[in-house]
Amino acid sequence: MTAVLAATTLLLTAGCSSDGSGDDSPGGGTGPASSGTAPGSSPTRQAAEATPPAKGSVKVLRTVTEGLKTPWGLAPLPDGDLLVSSRDDGTITRIDGRSGKKTELGEVSGVSAAGEGGLLGIALSPDYASDHMVYAYFTSDSDNRVVRMVYDERKTPGEQLGAPDTVFKGIPKGFIHNGGRIAFGPDKMLYAGTGESGDTGLSQDRKSLGGKILRLTPEGDPAPGNPFPGSPVYSYGHRNVQGLAWDAKQRLFASEFGQDTWDELNAIKPGGNYGWPDAEGRSDDKKFQNPIAQWHTDDASPSGVAYAEGSVWMAGLKGQRLWRIPLNGTQASADPQSFLKGEYGRLRTVVSAGGDKLWLVTSNTDGRGSPRDGDDRILEIQVS
């Protein structure tokens, strides 16, 4: 693969997956979320940030657990254990972070799994220590929606999840492009990446919930300070967002599936238009936000992203590798570097494990991979 680092964006010329403006301003804005922008920093502050080395490293420390079926979302618990969702089974399982023992908590009622839909992202409430709430994004018979459930450890395993309470619904569903990643930001608001469900026209329609990043209160209302008053839409012009992560300066980055040419990593600007379907990858049209890095789809098909050690780490499905994108503010500071190519097959989710460690989830039992003995699995890796 040949990489060319241009002035404000990185183009990778390599191979692409089916499944913005020339404004390269910081993805998080310059003020607190309550004032209309997500947390961020000014260009002056960015100039003082330490830039990570151009080359990094990945070391697989251990296999945490094996034998998972269609794992999708991952949520670390405060005690070091992990919750993992099964897209097709609609269940949430607790993984002992030390022994790898699996305990099924229960099935999430209302999940309708088909194609790329099912039980997708999960996240813990920012007040989990007191409310014990687990949030989930899933495909129902009629739409994609976000629910929350009480996780009661005192009950019998298999019955520990309370009934889902729907906090947000009406996200378009399809056999493909259901988005699905949810995460609570540094501002304690709930962010959700959605897909255009195969209807490309939804992405540019700000009244539609498809092809967007949404920003909600924990109760499911449009978050205060959103760029379009009264709307949950935070950014638009996306094709299928499945990765959300914040850097050390609280700036939001998101991965996005391309169609036939370019997959993207974007720095998210409140109210920004990321181009789909009018632009795929970098565009000369100033009304679109350009990606900070792009890949041919054979090399990426990105799902989850995480931030660690000054870089965004991006899991590749079709590309079957983990990408490192070193940052200088909201720009790539060097060519992206890939790791683990083909070693563990398709990679779905990557989540910070604190410091220089990450949790990495494979996705070989999803109907598009070639399962090996032990698939699917969760790995603990060390990065630099």
GUVO-331697 format. One line per field, with one value per residue (C-alpha): x, y, z; residue in one letter. Coordinates in Angstrom, 2 decimals. Example, Ala and Ser with C-alpha at 12.3 -4.5 7.8 and 13.67 -1.06 7.14 Angstrom:
c1	(12.30, 13.67)
c2	(-4.50, -1.06)
c3	(7.80, 7.14)
rovex	(A, S)
***
This chain:
c1	(0.00, 1.27, 0.56, 0.73, 0.52, -0.93, -1.14, -4.30, -5.46, -4.00, -4.82, -3.97, -3.81, -4.39, -7.69, -12.29, -15.49, -19.08, -19.97, -15.83, -15.72, -12.21, -12.61, -10.28, -11.18, -11.07, -13.71, -14.85, -15.09, -13.72, -16.24, -18.20, -21.02, -23.63, -22.67, -23.36, -20.15, -18.61, -15.60, -12.42, -9.48, -8.28, -5.64, -3.23, -3.62, -3.29, 0.11, 1.46, 0.26, 2.80, 2.85, 3.23, 6.01, 5.35, 5.65, 3.98, 3.71, 1.13, 1.66, -1.05, -0.88, -3.53, -6.79, -9.34, -12.11, -13.19, -16.31, -18.42, -21.18, -21.50, -20.04, -20.61, -20.63, -18.28, -18.59, -15.93, -17.29, -15.66, -14.24, -12.40, -15.00, -16.59, -20.09, -20.40, -23.49, -24.37, -25.82, -27.74, -28.69, -29.75, -28.01, -25.56, -22.81, -20.47, -16.84, -14.61, -11.64, -9.19, -10.43, -12.47, -15.48, -18.71, -22.01, -25.07, -27.04, -30.13, -31.76, -32.77, -36.42, -37.54, -34.37, -34.98, -31.73, -31.38, -28.52, -26.42, -29.14, -29.65, -28.26, -25.40, -23.67, -23.82, -22.65, -22.79, -24.63, -22.28, -23.94, -23.60, -22.23, -25.58, -28.17, -26.71, -28.08, -26.85, -27.76, -28.13, -28.74, -30.70, -32.82, -36.47, -39.27, -39.87, -36.71, -33.36, -33.63, -31.79, -32.98, -31.69, -31.98, -31.16, -28.45, -29.23, -26.36, -28.39, -30.70, -30.11, -27.82, -30.00, -32.50, -30.26, -31.33, -34.45, -37.06, -35.78, -36.95, -36.93, -35.24, -35.01, -36.60, -37.36, -33.87, -34.30, -33.52, -32.42, -30.83, -27.60, -26.20, -27.82, -24.96, -25.15, -22.28, -23.25, -20.99, -21.25, -18.99, -16.91, -19.96, -22.06, -24.28, -25.14, -23.75, -25.09, -23.74, -26.48, -26.51, -28.64, -30.13, -29.35, -31.36, -28.59, -30.91, -31.40, -27.82, -28.24, -31.75, -31.28, -34.84, -33.96, -32.14, -30.35, -26.72, -26.02, -24.22, -26.85, -26.25, -28.82, -29.35, -29.33, -33.15, -33.13, -33.91, -31.92, -28.90, -28.54, -26.26, -26.79, -26.01, -29.59, -31.99, -34.47, -32.80, -30.75, -28.57, -24.95, -23.38, -24.73, -23.78, -22.58, -23.01, -22.65, -20.96, -19.81, -16.92, -16.88, -13.98, -12.67, -9.04, -7.33, -8.60, -12.21, -12.46, -14.67, -13.48, -15.67, -15.08, -17.26, -17.80, -17.36, -19.06, -16.59, -13.74, -12.91, -13.46, -12.93, -11.76, -13.30, -12.78, -16.34, -17.37, -20.78, -23.17, -20.63, -21.67, -19.46, -20.55, -22.32, -23.68, -22.30, -18.74, -16.94, -13.57, -11.86, -13.73, -12.88, -16.38, -15.93, -19.31, -18.13, -15.81, -12.87, -11.65, -8.34, -7.48, -9.01, -8.53, -9.59, -12.31, -10.42, -7.94, -10.36, -14.17, -13.88, -16.11, -14.94, -12.36, -10.56, -8.02, -4.76, -1.18, -1.80, -3.39, -6.77, -6.92, -9.40, -10.68, -11.00, -13.52, -12.79, -9.26, -8.70, -6.26, -5.92, -5.00, -3.05, -3.58, -1.18, -2.61, -1.48, -4.62, -7.32, -4.93, -2.97, 0.65, 2.05, 0.92, -1.49, 0.16, -1.51, -1.06, -2.27, -3.11, -4.98, -3.85, -7.27, -9.58, -12.24, -11.95, -15.19, -14.67, -11.78, -12.17, -9.76, -8.65, -6.82, -3.33, -1.58, -3.96, -6.97, -9.67, -10.07, -13.06, -13.04, -16.02, -15.65, -19.01, -21.04, -21.71, -18.98, -15.91, -14.20, -14.43, -11.43, -11.23, -12.06, -13.84, -15.03, -12.69, -11.65, -7.96, -6.07, -3.37, -0.67, -0.02, 2.37)
c2	(0.00, 3.43, 6.25, 9.94, 12.47, 15.71, 19.03, 18.44, 14.95, 11.55, 9.46, 5.81, 4.12, 0.48, -1.60, -0.92, -2.04, -2.00, -4.04, 16.32, 20.75, 21.42, 22.85, 20.80, 22.54, 20.55, 17.84, 18.84, 22.61, 25.01, 25.16, 22.92, 20.82, 22.86, 25.97, 24.39, 22.47, 19.32, 19.63, 20.45, 22.77, 25.70, 25.51, 27.30, 24.60, 21.90, 23.24, 22.39, 18.78, 16.01, 14.13, 10.34, 8.53, 7.85, 4.12, 2.21, -1.36, -3.96, -6.91, -9.49, -10.15, -12.89, -14.28, -13.25, -15.59, -17.72, -19.30, -16.15, -16.05, -12.88, -10.54, -6.88, -4.38, -4.38, -2.49, -2.75, -2.94, -1.03, -4.24, -5.25, -7.66, -7.12, -7.14, -8.30, -8.33, -11.04, -9.54, -12.64, -14.18, -10.86, -11.72, -9.93, -11.99, -11.08, -12.08, -12.50, -10.26, -12.64, -16.17, -15.53, -17.33, -16.48, -15.83, -15.02, -12.23, -12.60, -11.94, -8.43, -8.62, -7.04, -7.72, -8.70, -10.00, -10.10, -9.15, -6.51, -5.82, -7.25, -6.44, -4.07, -1.51, -1.45, 1.14, 1.71, 4.67, 7.46, 6.93, 3.15, 2.93, 4.13, 3.27, -0.01, 0.88, -0.78, 0.92, -1.01, -0.15, -2.78, -3.53, -4.21, -5.32, -1.69, 0.37, 0.74, 2.03, 2.67, 1.10, 0.90, -1.94, -2.43, -5.03, -6.75, -9.03, -10.42, -12.32, -15.71, -15.61, -15.50, -13.26, -10.39, -7.91, -5.90, -5.18, -2.76, 0.82, 2.54, 5.93, 6.66, 5.07, 5.68, 5.21, 3.70, -0.01, -2.11, -5.42, -3.39, -0.17, -0.09, 1.76, 0.66, 2.06, 3.96, 5.65, 8.20, 11.16, 13.19, 15.47, 12.50, 12.73, 9.63, 9.51, 7.04, 6.26, 5.41, 4.12, 5.14, 1.62, 1.38, 4.52, 6.96, 9.97, 9.87, 10.93, 14.50, 14.89, 16.56, 15.59, 11.91, 9.96, 7.78, 8.37, 10.53, 10.83, 11.59, 13.30, 12.61, 13.07, 9.81, 10.05, 10.15, 13.82, 16.01, 17.10, 20.75, 22.68, 20.46, 22.31, 22.12, 23.34, 20.71, 18.01, 15.00, 15.30, 16.15, 15.52, 14.22, 13.03, 9.67, 6.29, 3.86, 4.91, 2.07, 3.61, 6.48, 7.55, 10.66, 11.70, 13.13, 16.62, 15.34, 15.59, 13.07, 10.75, 8.37, 5.60, 5.19, 2.48, 3.56, 1.93, 0.98, 3.43, 4.96, 4.08, 7.00, 8.16, 11.54, 14.22, 15.20, 18.85, 19.72, 20.31, 19.05, 17.50, 14.50, 14.21, 10.92, 10.16, 13.17, 12.51, 9.32, 10.09, 13.42, 16.06, 19.48, 20.68, 23.10, 22.31, 18.82, 17.87, 15.84, 12.66, 12.77, 9.38, 7.15, 3.58, 1.42, -0.81, -4.09, -2.78, -1.59, -1.81, -0.13, -0.82, 0.08, 2.72, 3.56, 6.14, 5.26, 6.53, 9.53, 7.50, 6.32, 2.53, 1.23, -2.34, -3.59, -6.22, -6.98, -5.69, -8.14, -5.85, -3.19, 0.29, 2.89, 6.52, 8.80, 12.24, 15.82, 17.58, 16.52, 15.57, 12.40, 13.10, 10.19, 7.42, 4.94, 1.67, -1.74, -4.67, -8.26, -8.56, -11.83, -13.22, -13.19, -12.65, -9.94, -7.38, -5.77, -3.80, -2.15, -0.52, 1.16, -1.00, 1.92, 3.28, 1.48, -1.50, -2.26, -4.93, -6.28, -8.35, -10.59, -11.05, -14.32, -15.91, -13.09, -14.92, -13.09, -14.53, -17.90, -19.10, -20.84, -22.97, -20.74, -18.01, -15.55, -14.21, -11.18, -10.26, -8.01, -6.09, -3.58, -0.69, 2.18)
c3	(0.00, -0.91, 1.53, 0.77, 3.58, 2.24, 4.03, 6.00, 5.18, 4.67, 1.61, 1.68, -1.69, -0.88, -1.75, -0.06, 1.74, 0.97, 4.02, 4.48, 3.89, 3.28, 6.80, 8.97, 12.22, 15.48, 15.63, 19.08, 18.74, 21.30, 24.12, 26.49, 25.08, 26.95, 24.98, 21.61, 20.89, 22.25, 24.55, 22.64, 22.42, 20.37, 17.64, 19.99, 22.60, 19.94, 18.92, 22.37, 22.30, 22.24, 18.95, 19.23, 17.35, 13.68, 14.30, 17.10, 18.31, 19.30, 21.61, 22.25, 25.98, 26.22, 25.00, 27.60, 26.45, 23.49, 22.06, 21.63, 19.00, 16.90, 19.56, 18.75, 21.64, 24.61, 27.89, 30.63, 34.17, 37.07, 38.58, 35.38, 34.04, 30.61, 29.18, 25.57, 23.35, 20.84, 17.68, 16.58, 19.94, 21.49, 24.75, 27.01, 28.65, 31.49, 31.01, 34.05, 33.20, 34.86, 34.19, 31.04, 32.54, 30.70, 32.49, 30.41, 32.08, 29.96, 26.61, 25.59, 24.61, 21.35, 19.34, 15.70, 14.21, 10.44, 8.15, 9.88, 12.45, 15.92, 19.35, 18.58, 20.81, 24.59, 27.12, 30.87, 32.33, 33.46, 36.88, 36.75, 40.29, 41.62, 38.95, 37.49, 34.06, 30.87, 27.57, 24.32, 20.65, 18.77, 15.73, 16.49, 14.16, 13.18, 13.73, 15.43, 18.98, 22.23, 25.47, 29.02, 31.51, 35.16, 35.70, 39.01, 40.02, 42.93, 40.61, 39.04, 35.98, 32.90, 34.69, 35.73, 33.06, 33.74, 31.08, 28.41, 28.83, 25.42, 25.65, 21.90, 18.84, 15.19, 13.74, 10.24, 9.97, 7.04, 6.17, 5.94, 7.43, 10.85, 12.53, 16.15, 18.20, 21.35, 23.88, 26.65, 26.00, 28.46, 28.75, 30.01, 26.94, 24.91, 21.35, 18.76, 15.30, 12.80, 9.23, 6.28, 6.14, 2.41, 1.57, 0.65, 0.56, 4.33, 5.07, 3.78, 5.24, 8.62, 9.57, 9.23, 11.95, 9.38, 8.43, 11.47, 14.76, 17.38, 20.74, 23.45, 27.16, 29.18, 29.07, 25.25, 24.64, 22.22, 24.26, 25.29, 22.95, 19.91, 16.65, 15.34, 18.06, 19.20, 17.08, 18.27, 15.13, 15.95, 12.52, 9.23, 5.76, 7.08, 5.43, 8.35, 11.59, 13.86, 15.78, 18.32, 20.53, 22.26, 22.57, 25.66, 24.74, 24.56, 20.77, 19.03, 16.24, 14.24, 11.72, 8.67, 6.06, 2.47, -0.50, -3.22, -2.82, 0.57, 4.20, 6.56, 9.95, 10.74, 13.36, 14.22, 14.13, 15.62, 12.73, 10.20, 6.89, 6.03, 2.43, 1.82, -0.75, -2.65, -1.50, -0.49, 1.02, 0.43, -1.58, -2.97, -2.09, 0.82, 2.34, 3.33, 6.19, 4.92, 6.62, 8.46, 6.95, 4.30, 3.14, 0.25, 1.60, 1.19, 3.74, 6.40, 6.53, 9.93, 12.89, 16.41, 17.34, 20.59, 21.71, 23.48, 23.59, 21.34, 18.53, 17.34, 16.99, 14.43, 14.03, 10.45, 9.38, 5.73, 6.22, 9.10, 10.87, 13.52, 12.32, 14.30, 13.32, 15.26, 15.92, 16.03, 17.20, 14.76, 11.96, 11.30, 12.22, 10.18, 7.86, 9.48, 10.45, 10.47, 12.86, 13.24, 9.54, 9.04, 12.41, 14.07, 11.10, 11.16, 13.97, 15.17, 18.36, 20.16, 23.58, 25.96, 28.86, 30.49, 29.86, 27.02, 26.91, 24.74, 24.51, 20.97, 19.78, 16.70, 14.36, 12.46, 13.35, 11.79, 8.52, 6.60, 8.24, 8.31, 11.92, 13.43, 16.55, 19.50, 17.55, 18.43, 21.08, 23.12, 23.27, 25.64, 23.80, 24.72, 22.34, 21.88)
rovex	(M, T, A, V, L, A, A, T, T, L, L, L, T, A, G, C, S, S, D, G, S, G, D, D, S, P, G, G, G, T, G, P, A, S, S, G, T, A, P, G, S, S, P, T, R, Q, A, A, E, A, T, P, P, A, K, G, S, V, K, V, L, R, T, V, T, E, G, L, K, T, P, W, G, L, A, P, L, P, D, G, D, L, L, V, S, S, R, D, D, G, T, I, T, R, I, D, G, R, S, G, K, K, T, E, L, G, E, V, S, G, V, S, A, A, G, E, G, G, L, L, G, I, A, L, S, P, D, Y, A, S, D, H, M, V, Y, A, Y, F, T, S, D, S, D, N, R, V, V, R, M, V, Y, D, E, R, K, T, P, G, E, Q, L, G, A, P, D, T, V, F, K, G, I, P, K, G, F, I, H, N, G, G, R, I, A, F, G, P, D, K, M, L, Y, A, G, T, G, E, S, G, D, T, G, L, S, Q, D, R, K, S, L, G, G, K, I, L, R, L, T, P, E, G, D, P, A, P, G, N, P, F, P, G, S, P, V, Y, S, Y, G, H, R, N, V, Q, G, L, A, W, D, A, K, Q, R, L, F, A, S, E, F, G, Q, D, T, W, D, E, L, N, A, I, K, P, G, G, N, Y, G, W, P, D, A, E, G, R, S, D, D, K, K, F, Q, N, P, I, A, Q, W, H, T, D, D, A, S, P, S, G, V, A, Y, A, E, G, S, V, W, M, A, G, L, K, G, Q, R, L, W, R, I, P, L, N, G, T, Q, A, S, A, D, P, Q, S, F, L, K, G, E, Y, G, R, L, R, T, V, V, S, A, G, G, D, K, L, W, L, V, T, S, N, T, D, G, R, G, S, P, R, D, G, D, D, R, I, L, E, I, Q, V, S)
***
